[in-house]
């Protein structure tokens, strides 16, 4: 598949790097030669220096042969313009990143189709959805729904009240149990556990399961479902606006924004939200606004450092659930180790959303959810591939990967040793970075 | 920084040796056809190479395919070294075998497409060996790594790309396709197609098919090994001179541009600054040589003088090094002109050696700017090539490159003069080997060879050929202390 990415910003770069490892022809276009030089020399992709909204550049990139044109430049107008030009020049499918929620409304779909823009992504919306998911499932660290929610991957940090501590895995799971512990994150490393491994306090365990068995896992983990009613948000970003519109009616939101002018604007747009003008790093202010009574604290300022620190403070003050927006990719693994609940990153969300679209387009693609040093992938088993040749226990899988679950004919199921994978099953794989190249052999 | 991943390096070497064993089947078949007693030598070489390669690959098959910067430099240099070590086996096993130093020299010279020979009488060699000599040109011409990246899908990833960048010549490496494997394939298509066309054209002329094949290999790889002692002069055929000159000239152009021209983008080829300079230099040098020959009264008929001058200029600037005219016999003025041509060579991204014209262009423009800045110290003057400004980092990299080039040249000359060669011969041979040309000056000139140089000199020159082929930094970086430090 030939994919052209316009804009070598953080989303564009991240996507290009991920896709270049696979069987994709990637062309990355940007005005800035500096940004491209490093990528061109070190990644298996082609770069073109030029304006993505110039006919000359697009023709040079042979846009008429492109299967997908992705515009992720900083300005939505340029993204839409670039997509329009690309699709009129013959690109099969186009995708633009936009900053305006209005564009996503169903009634405007026809308008964008007429412009030749097939898909729109709005990272703030994705981030807001992520936050809402996290608030619904407070006891989890991560929550991914795969194949329209047929299969769920979730991670839980295990405290000393969990029921599965210090037990060998084979004691915890029986042949007919409906979940699978696919990975364990212990301090700095990720482990793909075998039957003889034990679970210890402080581990983050990754489960795969079907929607009906979530409760079982919650009980095993010793967690209780906390209802979230009071939320404090720090930073009046666009994500905050989206959250306020998605939040169910029983959630009360208090928003802290330090810019006075902006606070007034926010108050105009968000009717049900109490807007407090002040610095969210000020502990006295937080106390005054009743942070101790809050169920959740969400830090969404522009500064990742501020968000991380604010969440740590909120935890100390007794808030159960904290969520921090961390935009610097380098901070994420450090932030995950701290005691912050969930971390959201617009770029990763946007990139994995685009991946998902690619999967729908061409089933030979993998969809990745990166978890610092391990990855979760959804792959389709091909006819005659090695993985379909025997039941899972006889496949002699490498020790650094495991099969979490699969979706067959739209129904999710957990994989055990006796499962025999059929062609066209969507299989969820957990693997360490070291096992990436082995996956190809199994599935092709 | 992480420790060097030795396992993956050994795995690559193993893989490449297996490839070499397969490639050696070609001269083995030739040897069988002619039945001159060298078939056994090839069979033995294939056996040793295949077993060593197979064993290495088998033991390290599970090595992680992670190739960083250091691994890539080590892999590229060691692959060239190992290819030579095993490629020289047929010379060691053949009847009237060569000494190790000689065999190594001959093989490096073949793979780096230098074409300098230590064999006094080429025509006495069996056909299998002659074929192997030319075949090493073909393999090395476009680059061993490039060949591997093109045919092995497992290298079509990031690691392959980094290897590609450490082997391909010139300042910038233009990608033809997003995937490195595809780019390499396209370059090889161009290369092989041109070789095939040339081979057919030569067969039509007075050459025998065997000579035509060998010369086609040598020409497109800009190597210079011939199957005849007198090189091209053996045939005294204007047709062969012209055909070979034209193809050598094409072999001196950036293959990426040739590919684009073939696929319809001819304008880009002719508007490219480097190609223009290349053409101007070739025409200019030919005019000077023709004029020189007339002034010194060494001219024959006008057509022949022009043909011989042009052929000799093209064969030297593209680092091929066939013998058409003997510039050493023409006089010192001609030797100087040809040594100058040797220094810069032809275009980057071709099969040629030398410092490459793209660097010459940048340096010339930068020097012009420096002069202008003497009067206008605050002027902002970027070096522009093909309408694009070249950054200061690239300019300073090129300056460093030229400095190192000259230093290697001087060091090589010092070693050779210490061994008793005259200054002219020492300098000429070193420059010729560094630029992968073949003929040097004095006794190593177009009609001479390198047989008389002592073994130490041959080893030195072999090393210099390798440095020159991999454009200095890839090899020399291994001799720095920070390359090996884990910090």
Interface residues (C-beta under 8 A of the other chain):
Chain A: X2 X20 X21 X24 X25 X26 X27 X40 X41 X42 X43 X44 X45 X46 X434 X437
Chain B: X64 X65 X156 X157 X158 X160 X161 X162 X165 X175 X177 X178 X179 X180 X182
